[in-house]
Amino acid sequence: MDIFEVIIWTGAALTLAGLAALIWCIVTVARARRAGLDDAALRTKMRGVIAVNMGALAASSIGLMMVVLGIFLGR
């Protein structure tokens, strides 16, 4: 296994981790909305989810860049 395959698989794992975090964000917000929380409680819940959401998007983007970089450099 050469370094480019390692970059590709690491990027794929990072992308999947980011995708899992995005799914967690969706489920958490859906549960909070169904719970019928008042506006202040919902905003408090969303504040924590937004930070995870941004990190998940960044992880997914960086992972996809690693996959593309590994494919381009490995060929």
PDB file of N, CA, C, O and CB in Angstrom:
ATOM      1  N   MET A   1       0.856  -1.177   0.000  1.00  0.00           N
ATOM      2  CA  MET A   1       0.000   0.000   0.000  1.00  0.00           C
ATOM      3  C   MET A   1       0.900   1.238   0.000  1.00  0.00           C
ATOM      4  O   MET A   1       1.702   1.437   0.912  1.00  0.00           O
ATOM      5  CB  MET A   1      -0.973  -0.001   1.235  1.00  0.00           C
ATOM      6  N   ASP A   2       0.754   2.056  -1.030  1.00  0.00           N
ATOM      7  CA  ASP A   2       1.588   3.251  -1.112  1.00  0.00           C
ATOM      8  C   ASP A   2       0.914   4.425  -0.399  1.00  0.00           C
ATOM      9  O   ASP A   2      -0.211   4.313   0.088  1.00  0.00           O
ATOM     10  CB  ASP A   2       1.875   3.608  -2.584  1.00  0.00           C
ATOM     11  N   ILE A   3       1.614   5.530  -0.351  1.00  0.00           N
ATOM     12  CA  ILE A   3       1.147   6.697   0.402  1.00  0.00           C
ATOM     13  C   ILE A   3      -0.146   7.265  -0.170  1.00  0.00           C
ATOM     14  O   ILE A   3      -0.961   7.805   0.577  1.00  0.00           O
ATOM     15  CB  ILE A   3       2.219   7.777   0.416  1.00  0.00           C
ATOM     16  N   PHE A   4      -0.347   7.154  -1.473  1.00  0.00           N
ATOM     17  CA  PHE A   4      -1.546   7.718  -2.081  1.00  0.00           C
ATOM     18  C   PHE A   4      -2.796   6.928  -1.698  1.00  0.00           C
ATOM     19  O   PHE A   4      -3.875   7.499  -1.536  1.00  0.00           O
ATOM     20  CB  PHE A   4      -1.398   7.755  -3.595  1.00  0.00           C
ATOM     21  N   GLU A   5      -2.644   5.631  -1.556  1.00  0.00           N
ATOM     22  CA  GLU A   5      -3.770   4.827  -1.087  1.00  0.00           C
ATOM     23  C   GLU A   5      -4.115   5.173   0.354  1.00  0.00           C
ATOM     24  O   GLU A   5      -5.286   5.190   0.731  1.00  0.00           O
ATOM     25  CB  GLU A   5      -3.454   3.333  -1.210  1.00  0.00           C
ATOM     26  N   VAL A   6      -3.098   5.448   1.153  1.00  0.00           N
ATOM     27  CA  VAL A   6      -3.325   5.843   2.542  1.00  0.00           C
ATOM     28  C   VAL A   6      -4.082   7.172   2.575  1.00  0.00           C
ATOM     29  O   VAL A   6      -5.012   7.343   3.363  1.00  0.00           O
ATOM     30  CB  VAL A   6      -1.976   5.957   3.314  1.00  0.00           C
ATOM     31  N   ILE A   7      -3.680   8.113   1.714  1.00  0.00           N
ATOM     32  CA  ILE A   7      -4.372   9.406   1.650  1.00  0.00           C
ATOM     33  C   ILE A   7      -5.828   9.207   1.234  1.00  0.00           C
ATOM     34  O   ILE A   7      -6.722   9.830   1.807  1.00  0.00           O
ATOM     35  CB  ILE A   7      -3.658  10.360   0.662  1.00  0.00           C
ATOM     36  N   ILE A   8      -6.073   8.356   0.256  1.00  0.00           N
ATOM     37  CA  ILE A   8      -7.433   8.104  -0.227  1.00  0.00           C
ATOM     38  C   ILE A   8      -8.285   7.494   0.875  1.00  0.00           C
ATOM     39  O   ILE A   8      -9.397   7.959   1.122  1.00  0.00           O
ATOM     40  CB  ILE A   8      -7.411   7.179  -1.456  1.00  0.00           C
ATOM     41  N   TRP A   9      -7.782   6.460   1.540  1.00  0.00           N
ATOM     42  CA  TRP A   9      -8.578   5.793   2.571  1.00  0.00           C
ATOM     43  C   TRP A   9      -8.768   6.655   3.810  1.00  0.00           C
ATOM     44  O   TRP A   9      -9.822   6.609   4.443  1.00  0.00           O
ATOM     45  CB  TRP A   9      -7.928   4.486   2.960  1.00  0.00           C
ATOM     46  N   THR A  10      -7.762   7.436   4.158  1.00  0.00           N
ATOM     47  CA  THR A  10      -7.908   8.360   5.283  1.00  0.00           C
ATOM     48  C   THR A  10      -8.950   9.430   4.958  1.00  0.00           C
ATOM     49  O   THR A  10      -9.772   9.785   5.803  1.00  0.00           O
ATOM     50  CB  THR A  10      -6.552   9.018   5.628  1.00  0.00           C
ATOM     51  N   GLY A  11      -8.907   9.932   3.737  1.00  0.00           N
ATOM     52  CA  GLY A  11      -9.900  10.920   3.310  1.00  0.00           C
ATOM     53  C   GLY A  11     -11.306  10.342   3.293  1.00  0.00           C
ATOM     54  O   GLY A  11     -12.263  11.015   3.675  1.00  0.00           O
ATOM     55  N   ALA A  12     -11.430   9.098   2.850  1.00  0.00           N
ATOM     56  CA  ALA A  12     -12.746   8.452   2.842  1.00  0.00           C
ATOM     57  C   ALA A  12     -13.272   8.272   4.263  1.00  0.00           C
ATOM     58  O   ALA A  12     -14.459   8.479   4.516  1.00  0.00           O
ATOM     59  CB  ALA A  12     -12.673   7.090   2.129  1.00  0.00           C
ATOM     60  N   ALA A  13     -12.405   7.890   5.181  1.00  0.00           N
ATOM     61  CA  ALA A  13     -12.820   7.723   6.582  1.00  0.00           C
ATOM     62  C   ALA A  13     -13.227   9.067   7.188  1.00  0.00           C
ATOM     63  O   ALA A  13     -14.209   9.142   7.927  1.00  0.00           O
ATOM     64  CB  ALA A  13     -11.680   7.088   7.415  1.00  0.00           C
ATOM     65  N   LEU A  14     -12.481  10.120   6.880  1.00  0.00           N
ATOM     66  CA  LEU A  14     -12.808  11.454   7.380  1.00  0.00           C
ATOM     67  C   LEU A  14     -14.143  11.936   6.817  1.00  0.00           C
ATOM     68  O   LEU A  14     -14.942  12.545   7.529  1.00  0.00           O
ATOM     69  CB  LEU A  14     -11.694  12.447   7.024  1.00  0.00           C
ATOM     70  N   THR A  15     -14.375  11.661   5.543  1.00  0.00           N
ATOM     71  CA  THR A  15     -15.644  12.027   4.923  1.00  0.00           C
ATOM     72  C   THR A  15     -16.811  11.287   5.575  1.00  0.00           C
ATOM     73  O   THR A  15     -17.850  11.888   5.847  1.00  0.00           O
ATOM     74  CB  THR A  15     -15.606  11.732   3.423  1.00  0.00           C
ATOM     75  N   LEU A  16     -16.649  10.005   5.823  1.00  0.00           N
ATOM     76  CA  LEU A  16     -17.714   9.237   6.469  1.00  0.00           C
ATOM     77  C   LEU A  16     -17.963   9.699   7.904  1.00  0.00           C
ATOM     78  O   LEU A  16     -19.105   9.713   8.363  1.00  0.00           O
ATOM     79  CB  LEU A  16     -17.369   7.755   6.459  1.00  0.00           C
ATOM     80  N   ALA A  17     -16.911  10.071   8.602  1.00  0.00           N
ATOM     81  CA  ALA A  17     -17.084  10.594   9.958  1.00  0.00           C
ATOM     82  C   ALA A  17     -17.853  11.915   9.929  1.00  0.00           C
ATOM     83  O   ALA A  17     -18.724  12.151  10.767  1.00  0.00           O
ATOM     84  CB  ALA A  17     -15.714  10.786  10.643  1.00  0.00           C
ATOM     85  N   GLY A  18     -17.529  12.768   8.969  1.00  0.00           N
ATOM     86  CA  GLY A  18     -18.257  14.022   8.820  1.00  0.00           C
ATOM     87  C   GLY A  18     -19.711  13.792   8.449  1.00  0.00           C
ATOM     88  O   GLY A  18     -20.599  14.492   8.937  1.00  0.00           O
ATOM     89  N   LEU A  19     -19.955  12.821   7.594  1.00  0.00           N
ATOM     90  CA  LEU A  19     -21.327  12.490   7.204  1.00  0.00           C
ATOM     91  C   LEU A  19     -22.111  11.957   8.396  1.00  0.00           C
ATOM     92  O   LEU A  19     -23.282  12.296   8.568  1.00  0.00           O
ATOM     93  CB  LEU A  19     -21.330  11.459   6.065  1.00  0.00           C
ATOM     94  N   ALA A  20     -21.485  11.137   9.210  1.00  0.00           N
ATOM     95  CA  ALA A  20     -22.155  10.625  10.415  1.00  0.00           C
ATOM     96  C   ALA A  20     -22.498  11.764  11.367  1.00  0.00           C
ATOM     97  O   ALA A  20     -23.571  11.762  11.971  1.00  0.00           O
ATOM     98  CB  ALA A  20     -21.267   9.588  11.132  1.00  0.00           C
ATOM     99  N   ALA A  21     -21.601  12.736  11.508  1.00  0.00           N
ATOM    100  CA  ALA A  21     -21.877  13.885  12.367  1.00  0.00           C
ATOM    101  C   ALA A  21     -23.013  14.739  11.799  1.00  0.00           C
ATOM    102  O   ALA A  21     -23.823  15.272  12.557  1.00  0.00           O
ATOM    103  CB  ALA A  21     -20.611  14.737  12.539  1.00  0.00           C
ATOM    104  N   LEU A  22     -23.077  14.869  10.486  1.00  0.00           N
ATOM    105  CA  LEU A  22     -24.184  15.611   9.866  1.00  0.00           C
ATOM    106  C   LEU A  22     -25.518  14.918  10.123  1.00  0.00           C
ATOM    107  O   LEU A  22     -26.523  15.574  10.401  1.00  0.00           O
ATOM    108  CB  LEU A  22     -23.953  15.759   8.350  1.00  0.00           C
ATOM    109  N   ILE A  23     -25.522  13.609  10.032  1.00  0.00           N
ATOM    110  CA  ILE A  23     -26.750  12.856  10.314  1.00  0.00           C
ATOM    111  C   ILE A  23     -27.144  13.031  11.781  1.00  0.00           C
ATOM    112  O   ILE A  23     -28.328  13.164  12.092  1.00  0.00           O
ATOM    113  CB  ILE A  23     -26.562  11.348   9.980  1.00  0.00           C
ATOM    114  N   TRP A  24     -26.164  13.032  12.678  1.00  0.00           N
ATOM    115  CA  TRP A  24     -26.449  13.268  14.091  1.00  0.00           C
ATOM    116  C   TRP A  24     -27.086  14.643  14.289  1.00  0.00           C
ATOM    117  O   TRP A  24     -28.028  14.787  15.069  1.00  0.00           O
ATOM    118  CB  TRP A  24     -25.162  13.151  14.928  1.00  0.00           C
ATOM    119  N   CYS A  25     -26.569  15.656  13.581  1.00  0.00           N
ATOM    120  CA  CYS A  25     -27.135  17.006  13.684  1.00  0.00           C
ATOM    121  C   CYS A  25     -28.592  17.024  13.235  1.00  0.00           C
ATOM    122  O   CYS A  25     -29.439  17.629  13.893  1.00  0.00           O
ATOM    123  CB  CYS A  25     -26.315  17.999  12.845  1.00  0.00           C
ATOM    124  N   ILE A  26     -28.882  16.370  12.127  1.00  0.00           N
ATOM    125  CA  ILE A  26     -30.249  16.339  11.607  1.00  0.00           C
ATOM    126  C   ILE A  26     -31.185  15.666  12.601  1.00  0.00           C
ATOM    127  O   ILE A  26     -32.275  16.169  12.874  1.00  0.00           O
ATOM    128  CB  ILE A  26     -30.297  15.610  10.254  1.00  0.00           C
ATOM    129  N   VAL A  27     -30.762  14.538  13.136  1.00  0.00           N
ATOM    130  CA  VAL A  27     -31.600  13.799  14.090  1.00  0.00           C
ATOM    131  C   VAL A  27     -31.809  14.610  15.366  1.00  0.00           C
ATOM    132  O   VAL A  27     -32.918  14.648  15.900  1.00  0.00           O
ATOM    133  CB  VAL A  27     -30.962  12.434  14.428  1.00  0.00           C
ATOM    134  N   THR A  28     -30.763  15.252  15.852  1.00  0.00           N
ATOM    135  CA  THR A  28     -30.867  16.036  17.082  1.00  0.00           C
ATOM    136  C   THR A  28     -31.833  17.210  16.926  1.00  0.00           C
ATOM    137  O   THR A  28     -32.649  17.467  17.811  1.00  0.00           O
ATOM    138  CB  THR A  28     -29.490  16.550  17.495  1.00  0.00           C
ATOM    139  N   VAL A  29     -31.743  17.914  15.810  1.00  0.00           N
ATOM    140  CA  VAL A  29     -32.642  19.045  15.580  1.00  0.00           C
ATOM    141  C   VAL A  29     -34.070  18.560  15.378  1.00  0.00           C
ATOM    142  O   VAL A  29     -35.007  19.190  15.870  1.00  0.00           O
ATOM    143  CB  VAL A  29     -32.183  19.864  14.362  1.00  0.00           C
ATOM    144  N   ALA A  30     -34.253  17.465  14.673  1.00  0.00           N
ATOM    145  CA  ALA A  30     -35.604  16.934  14.472  1.00  0.00           C
ATOM    146  C   ALA A  30     -36.234  16.533  15.804  1.00  0.00           C
ATOM    147  O   ALA A  30     -37.415  16.793  16.033  1.00  0.00           O
ATOM    148  CB  ALA A  30     -35.572  15.726  13.516  1.00  0.00           C
ATOM    149  N   ARG A  31     -35.462  15.908  16.676  1.00  0.00           N
ATOM    150  CA  ARG A  31     -35.984  15.537  17.999  1.00  0.00           C
ATOM    151  C   ARG A  31     -36.330  16.766  18.826  1.00  0.00           C
ATOM    152  O   ARG A  31     -37.341  16.784  19.528  1.00  0.00           O
ATOM    153  CB  ARG A  31     -34.967  14.675  18.752  1.00  0.00           C
ATOM    154  N   ALA A  32     -35.496  17.788  18.745  1.00  0.00           N
ATOM    155  CA  ALA A  32     -35.758  19.007  19.513  1.00  0.00           C
ATOM    156  C   ALA A  32     -37.023  19.707  19.013  1.00  0.00           C
ATOM    157  O   ALA A  32     -37.794  20.239  19.811  1.00  0.00           O
ATOM    158  CB  ALA A  32     -34.555  19.963  19.429  1.00  0.00           C
ATOM    159  N   ARG A  33     -37.235  19.708  17.720  1.00  0.00           N
ATOM    160  CA  ARG A  33     -38.439  20.346  17.180  1.00  0.00           C
ATOM    161  C   ARG A  33     -39.690  19.558  17.545  1.00  0.00           C
ATOM    162  O   ARG A  33     -40.736  20.137  17.841  1.00  0.00           O
ATOM    163  CB  ARG A  33     -38.335  20.485  15.659  1.00  0.00           C
ATOM    164  N   ARG A  34     -39.574  18.231  17.522  1.00  0.00           N
ATOM    165  CA  ARG A  34     -40.725  17.399  17.893  1.00  0.00           C
ATOM    166  C   ARG A  34     -41.042  17.474  19.382  1.00  0.00           C
ATOM    167  O   ARG A  34     -42.181  17.247  19.790  1.00  0.00           O
ATOM    168  CB  ARG A  34     -40.470  15.956  17.503  1.00  0.00           C
ATOM    169  N   ALA A  35     -40.040  17.790  20.188  1.00  0.00           N
ATOM    170  CA  ALA A  35     -40.249  17.860  21.639  1.00  0.00           C
ATOM    171  C   ALA A  35     -41.089  19.069  22.030  1.00  0.00           C
ATOM    172  O   ALA A  35     -41.561  19.161  23.164  1.00  0.00           O
ATOM    173  CB  ALA A  35     -38.908  17.910  22.363  1.00  0.00           C
ATOM    174  N   GLY A  36     -41.274  19.985  21.103  1.00  0.00           N
ATOM    175  CA  GLY A  36     -42.104  21.146  21.386  1.00  0.00           C
ATOM    176  C   GLY A  36     -41.472  22.120  22.365  1.00  0.00           C
ATOM    177  O   GLY A  36     -42.166  22.721  23.185  1.00  0.00           O
ATOM    178  N   LEU A  37     -40.164  22.277  22.283  1.00  0.00           N
ATOM    179  CA  LEU A  37     -39.468  23.207  23.178  1.00  0.00           C
ATOM    180  C   LEU A  37     -39.869  24.647  22.860  1.00  0.00           C
ATOM    181  O   LEU A  37     -40.241  24.974  21.733  1.00  0.00           O
ATOM    182  CB  LEU A  37     -37.932  23.037  23.056  1.00  0.00           C
ATOM    183  N   ASP A  38     -39.784  25.493  23.879  1.00  0.00           N
ATOM    184  CA  ASP A  38     -40.057  26.907  23.619  1.00  0.00           C
ATOM    185  C   ASP A  38     -38.896  27.509  22.835  1.00  0.00           C
ATOM    186  O   ASP A  38     -37.869  26.860  22.636  1.00  0.00           O
ATOM    187  CB  ASP A  38     -40.285  27.684  24.948  1.00  0.00           C
ATOM    188  N   ASP A  39     -39.064  28.737  22.398  1.00  0.00           N
ATOM    189  CA  ASP A  39     -38.096  29.360  21.500  1.00  0.00           C
ATOM    190  C   ASP A  39     -36.694  29.452  22.124  1.00  0.00           C
ATOM    191  O   ASP A  39     -35.698  29.168  21.457  1.00  0.00           O
ATOM    192  CB  ASP A  39     -38.578  30.750  21.110  1.00  0.00           C
ATOM    193  N   ALA A  40     -36.622  29.838  23.368  1.00  0.00           N
ATOM    194  CA  ALA A  40     -35.316  29.993  24.027  1.00  0.00           C
ATOM    195  C   ALA A  40     -34.601  28.649  24.175  1.00  0.00           C
ATOM    196  O   ALA A  40     -33.395  28.560  23.943  1.00  0.00           O
ATOM    197  CB  ALA A  40     -35.490  30.646  25.409  1.00  0.00           C
ATOM    198  N   ALA A  41     -35.327  27.620  24.555  1.00  0.00           N
ATOM    199  CA  ALA A  41     -34.718  26.300  24.719  1.00  0.00           C
ATOM    200  C   ALA A  41     -34.270  25.729  23.372  1.00  0.00           C
ATOM    201  O   ALA A  41     -33.223  25.090  23.274  1.00  0.00           O
ATOM    202  CB  ALA A  41     -35.706  25.337  25.397  1.00  0.00           C
ATOM    203  N   LEU A  42     -35.072  25.968  22.345  1.00  0.00           N
ATOM    204  CA  LEU A  42     -34.708  25.487  21.012  1.00  0.00           C
ATOM    205  C   LEU A  42     -33.459  26.195  20.502  1.00  0.00           C
ATOM    206  O   LEU A  42     -32.592  25.569  19.893  1.00  0.00           O
ATOM    207  CB  LEU A  42     -35.870  25.692  20.030  1.00  0.00           C
ATOM    208  N   ARG A  43     -33.367  27.498  20.749  1.00  0.00           N
ATOM    209  CA  ARG A  43     -32.166  28.236  20.335  1.00  0.00           C
ATOM    210  C   ARG A  43     -30.924  27.730  21.075  1.00  0.00           C
ATOM    211  O   ARG A  43     -29.853  27.611  20.480  1.00  0.00           O
ATOM    212  CB  ARG A  43     -32.352  29.747  20.589  1.00  0.00           C
ATOM    213  N   THR A  44     -31.061  27.440  22.341  1.00  0.00           N
ATOM    214  CA  THR A  44     -29.934  26.919  23.115  1.00  0.00           C
ATOM    215  C   THR A  44     -29.476  25.573  22.566  1.00  0.00           C
ATOM    216  O   THR A  44     -28.277  25.326  22.435  1.00  0.00           O
ATOM    217  CB  THR A  44     -30.316  26.783  24.595  1.00  0.00           C
ATOM    218  N   LYS A  45     -30.422  24.713  22.249  1.00  0.00           N
ATOM    219  CA  LYS A  45     -30.099  23.402  21.681  1.00  0.00           C
ATOM    220  C   LYS A  45     -29.423  23.560  20.317  1.00  0.00           C
ATOM    221  O   LYS A  45     -28.447  22.875  20.012  1.00  0.00           O
ATOM    222  CB  LYS A  45     -31.375  22.538  21.551  1.00  0.00           C
ATOM    223  N   MET A  46     -29.958  24.471  19.504  1.00  0.00           N
ATOM    224  CA  MET A  46     -29.420  24.678  18.156  1.00  0.00           C
ATOM    225  C   MET A  46     -28.009  25.260  18.187  1.00  0.00           C
ATOM    226  O   MET A  46     -27.206  24.985  17.296  1.00  0.00           O
ATOM    227  CB  MET A  46     -30.338  25.599  17.362  1.00  0.00           C
ATOM    228  N   ARG A  47     -27.706  26.058  19.202  1.00  0.00           N
ATOM    229  CA  ARG A  47     -26.385  26.678  19.288  1.00  0.00           C
ATOM    230  C   ARG A  47     -25.286  25.621  19.363  1.00  0.00           C
ATOM    231  O   ARG A  47     -24.236  25.768  18.738  1.00  0.00           O
ATOM    232  CB  ARG A  47     -26.309  27.605  20.509  1.00  0.00           C
ATOM    233  N   GLY A  48     -25.524  24.570  20.116  1.00  0.00           N
ATOM    234  CA  GLY A  48     -24.537  23.495  20.204  1.00  0.00           C
ATOM    235  C   GLY A  48     -24.464  22.668  18.939  1.00  0.00           C
ATOM    236  O   GLY A  48     -23.391  22.208  18.547  1.00  0.00           O
ATOM    237  N   VAL A  49     -25.608  22.479  18.302  1.00  0.00           N
ATOM    238  CA  VAL A  49     -25.649  21.669  17.083  1.00  0.00           C
ATOM    239  C   VAL A  49     -24.963  22.393  15.928  1.00  0.00           C
ATOM    240  O   VAL A  49     -24.342  21.755  15.078  1.00  0.00           O
ATOM    241  CB  VAL A  49     -27.102  21.332  16.708  1.00  0.00           C
ATOM    242  N   ILE A  50     -25.071  23.712  15.893  1.00  0.00           N
ATOM    243  CA  ILE A  50     -24.463  24.472  14.795  1.00  0.00           C
ATOM    244  C   ILE A  50     -22.948  24.307  14.800  1.00  0.00           C
ATOM    245  O   ILE A  50     -22.336  24.193  13.738  1.00  0.00           O
ATOM    246  CB  ILE A  50     -24.835  25.965  14.898  1.00  0.00           C
ATOM    247  N   ALA A  51     -22.339  24.294  15.977  1.00  0.00           N
ATOM    248  CA  ALA A  51     -20.884  24.118  16.054  1.00  0.00           C
ATOM    249  C   ALA A  51     -20.473  22.745  15.514  1.00  0.00           C
ATOM    250  O   ALA A  51     -19.499  22.630  14.771  1.00  0.00           O
ATOM    251  CB  ALA A  51     -20.396  24.284  17.513  1.00  0.00           C
ATOM    252  N   VAL A  52     -21.215  21.718  15.889  1.00  0.00           N
ATOM    253  CA  VAL A  52     -20.920  20.367  15.385  1.00  0.00           C
ATOM    254  C   VAL A  52     -21.158  20.312  13.881  1.00  0.00           C
ATOM    255  O   VAL A  52     -20.398  19.676  13.149  1.00  0.00           O
ATOM    256  CB  VAL A  52     -21.792  19.300  16.110  1.00  0.00           C
ATOM    257  N   ASN A  53     -22.212  20.977  13.422  1.00  0.00           N
ATOM    258  CA  ASN A  53     -22.542  20.979  12.000  1.00  0.00           C
ATOM    259  C   ASN A  53     -21.409  21.594  11.177  1.00  0.00           C
ATOM    260  O   ASN A  53     -21.026  21.047  10.142  1.00  0.00           O
ATOM    261  CB  ASN A  53     -23.851  21.745  11.757  1.00  0.00           C
ATOM    262  N   MET A  54     -20.882  22.710  11.624  1.00  0.00           N
ATOM    263  CA  MET A  54     -19.788  23.362  10.889  1.00  0.00           C
ATOM    264  C   MET A  54     -18.526  22.488  10.878  1.00  0.00           C
ATOM    265  O   MET A  54     -17.838  22.394   9.862  1.00  0.00           O
ATOM    266  CB  MET A  54     -19.469  24.738  11.513  1.00  0.00           C
ATOM    267  N   GLY A  55     -18.237  21.862  11.999  1.00  0.00           N
ATOM    268  CA  GLY A  55     -17.090  20.956  12.044  1.00  0.00           C
ATOM    269  C   GLY A  55     -17.277  19.755  11.142  1.00  0.00           C
ATOM    270  O   GLY A  55     -16.331  19.301  10.498  1.00  0.00           O
ATOM    271  N   ALA A  56     -18.505  19.235  11.093  1.00  0.00           N
ATOM    272  CA  ALA A  56     -18.797  18.082  10.238  1.00  0.00           C
ATOM    273  C   ALA A  56     -18.663  18.451   8.763  1.00  0.00           C
ATOM    274  O   ALA A  56     -18.133  17.673   7.969  1.00  0.00           O
ATOM    275  CB  ALA A  56     -20.211  17.545  10.522  1.00  0.00           C
ATOM    276  N   LEU A  57     -19.142  19.634   8.403  1.00  0.00           N
ATOM    277  CA  LEU A  57     -18.994  20.074   7.012  1.00  0.00           C
ATOM    278  C   LEU A  57     -17.526  20.252   6.645  1.00  0.00           C
ATOM    279  O   LEU A  57     -17.104  19.894   5.545  1.00  0.00           O
ATOM    280  CB  LEU A  57     -19.754  21.385   6.782  1.00  0.00           C
ATOM    281  N   ALA A  58     -16.760  20.802   7.565  1.00  0.00           N
ATOM    282  CA  ALA A  58     -15.325  20.979   7.310  1.00  0.00           C
ATOM    283  C   ALA A  58     -14.623  19.626   7.170  1.00  0.00           C
ATOM    284  O   ALA A  58     -13.797  19.443   6.275  1.00  0.00           O
ATOM    285  CB  ALA A  58     -14.674  21.798   8.444  1.00  0.00           C
ATOM    286  N   ALA A  59     -14.946  18.690   8.045  1.00  0.00           N
ATOM    287  CA  ALA A  59     -14.322  17.365   7.975  1.00  0.00           C
ATOM    288  C   ALA A  59     -14.668  16.663   6.672  1.00  0.00           C
ATOM    289  O   ALA A  59     -13.804  16.054   6.042  1.00  0.00           O
ATOM    290  CB  ALA A  59     -14.758  16.505   9.162  1.00  0.00           C
ATOM    291  N   SER A  60     -15.929  16.746   6.269  1.00  0.00           N
ATOM    292  CA  SER A  60     -16.341  16.112   5.013  1.00  0.00           C
ATOM    293  C   SER A  60     -15.630  16.738   3.820  1.00  0.00           C
ATOM    294  O   SER A  60     -15.181  16.035   2.914  1.00  0.00           O
ATOM    295  CB  SER A  60     -17.860  16.221   4.832  1.00  0.00           C
ATOM    296  N   SER A  61     -15.531  18.054   3.827  1.00  0.00           N
ATOM    297  CA  SER A  61     -14.865  18.743   2.714  1.00  0.00           C
ATOM    298  C   SER A  61     -13.386  18.382   2.636  1.00  0.00           C
ATOM    299  O   SER A  61     -12.866  18.088   1.560  1.00  0.00           O
ATOM    300  CB  SER A  61     -15.021  20.259   2.858  1.00  0.00           C
ATOM    301  N   ILE A  62     -12.721  18.407   3.769  1.00  0.00           N
ATOM    302  CA  ILE A  62     -11.295  18.071   3.776  1.00  0.00           C
ATOM    303  C   ILE A  62     -11.089  16.613   3.370  1.00  0.00           C
ATOM    304  O   ILE A  62     -10.143  16.300   2.647  1.00  0.00           O
ATOM    305  CB  ILE A  62     -10.682  18.329   5.172  1.00  0.00           C
ATOM    306  N   GLY A  63     -11.963  15.722   3.828  1.00  0.00           N
ATOM    307  CA  GLY A  63     -11.861  14.313   3.445  1.00  0.00           C
ATOM    308  C   GLY A  63     -12.031  14.123   1.949  1.00  0.00           C
ATOM    309  O   GLY A  63     -11.285  13.363   1.331  1.00  0.00           O
ATOM    310  N   LEU A  64     -13.002  14.804   1.364  1.00  0.00           N
ATOM    311  CA  LEU A  64     -13.194  14.690  -0.085  1.00  0.00           C
ATOM    312  C   LEU A  64     -12.005  15.258  -0.844  1.00  0.00           C
ATOM    313  O   LEU A  64     -11.612  14.721  -1.880  1.00  0.00           O
ATOM    314  CB  LEU A  64     -14.476  15.406  -0.513  1.00  0.00           C
ATOM    315  N   MET A  65     -11.429  16.344  -0.334  1.00  0.00           N
ATOM    316  CA  MET A  65     -10.229  16.900  -0.977  1.00  0.00           C
ATOM    317  C   MET A  65      -9.074  15.914  -0.912  1.00  0.00           C
ATOM    318  O   MET A  65      -8.308  15.785  -1.866  1.00  0.00           O
ATOM    319  CB  MET A  65      -9.823  18.228  -0.313  1.00  0.00           C
ATOM    320  N   MET A  66      -8.949  15.220   0.210  1.00  0.00           N
ATOM    321  CA  MET A  66      -7.886  14.222   0.335  1.00  0.00           C
ATOM    322  C   MET A  66      -8.082  13.076  -0.658  1.00  0.00           C
ATOM    323  O   MET A  66      -7.117  12.594  -1.251  1.00  0.00           O
ATOM    324  CB  MET A  66      -7.837  13.672   1.769  1.00  0.00           C
ATOM    325  N   VAL A  67      -9.318  12.646  -0.838  1.00  0.00           N
ATOM    326  CA  VAL A  67      -9.592  11.567  -1.792  1.00  0.00           C
ATOM    327  C   VAL A  67      -9.220  12.011  -3.199  1.00  0.00           C
ATOM    328  O   VAL A  67      -8.540  11.280  -3.920  1.00  0.00           O
ATOM    329  CB  VAL A  67     -11.080  11.146  -1.737  1.00  0.00           C
ATOM    330  N   VAL A  68      -9.653  13.189  -3.593  1.00  0.00           N
ATOM    331  CA  VAL A  68      -9.356  13.694  -4.942  1.00  0.00           C
ATOM    332  C   VAL A  68      -7.845  13.879  -5.113  1.00  0.00           C
ATOM    333  O   VAL A  68      -7.291  13.521  -6.151  1.00  0.00           O
ATOM    334  CB  VAL A  68     -10.100  15.039  -5.203  1.00  0.00           C
ATOM    335  N   LEU A  69      -7.189  14.429  -4.110  1.00  0.00           N
ATOM    336  CA  LEU A  69      -5.745  14.620  -4.174  1.00  0.00           C
ATOM    337  C   LEU A  69      -5.011  13.293  -4.304  1.00  0.00           C
ATOM    338  O   LEU A  69      -4.081  13.174  -5.102  1.00  0.00           O
ATOM    339  CB  LEU A  69      -5.257  15.364  -2.941  1.00  0.00           C
ATOM    340  N   GLY A  70      -5.418  12.302  -3.532  1.00  0.00           N
ATOM    341  CA  GLY A  70      -4.802  10.985  -3.612  1.00  0.00           C
ATOM    342  C   GLY A  70      -4.995  10.334  -4.967  1.00  0.00           C
ATOM    343  O   GLY A  70      -4.090   9.670  -5.474  1.00  0.00           O
ATOM    344  N   ILE A  71      -6.175  10.519  -5.562  1.00  0.00           N
ATOM    345  CA  ILE A  71      -6.443   9.936  -6.881  1.00  0.00           C
ATOM    346  C   ILE A  71      -5.604  10.640  -7.939  1.00  0.00           C
ATOM    347  O   ILE A  71      -5.005   9.982  -8.790  1.00  0.00           O
ATOM    348  CB  ILE A  71      -7.949  10.035  -7.233  1.00  0.00           C
ATOM    349  N   PHE A  72      -5.553  11.966  -7.899  1.00  0.00           N
ATOM    350  CA  PHE A  72      -4.800  12.706  -8.915  1.00  0.00           C
ATOM    351  C   PHE A  72      -3.304  12.447  -8.818  1.00  0.00           C
ATOM    352  O   PHE A  72      -2.642  12.265  -9.840  1.00  0.00           O
ATOM    353  CB  PHE A  72      -5.070  14.194  -8.785  1.00  0.00           C
ATOM    354  N   LEU A  73      -2.770  12.428  -7.621  1.00  0.00           N
ATOM    355  CA  LEU A  73      -1.336  12.236  -7.474  1.00  0.00           C
ATOM    356  C   LEU A  73      -0.899  10.785  -7.642  1.00  0.00           C
ATOM    357  O   LEU A  73       0.251  10.509  -7.985  1.00  0.00           O
ATOM    358  CB  LEU A  73      -0.901  12.733  -6.136  1.00  0.00           C
ATOM    359  N   GLY A  74      -1.819   9.869  -7.401  1.00  0.00           N
ATOM    360  CA  GLY A  74      -1.473   8.452  -7.490  1.00  0.00           C
ATOM    361  C   GLY A  74      -1.526   7.893  -8.892  1.00  0.00           C
ATOM    362  O   GLY A  74      -1.067   6.775  -9.123  1.00  0.00           O
ATOM    363  N   ARG A  75      -2.065   8.627  -9.820  1.00  0.00           N
ATOM    364  CA  ARG A  75      -2.185   8.111 -11.195  1.00  0.00           C
ATOM    365  C   ARG A  75      -1.130   8.649 -12.096  1.00  0.00           C
ATOM    366  O   ARG A  75      -1.097   8.310 -13.279  1.00  0.00           O
ATOM    367  CB  ARG A  75      -3.524   8.436 -11.767  1.00  0.00           C
TER     368      ARG A  75
END
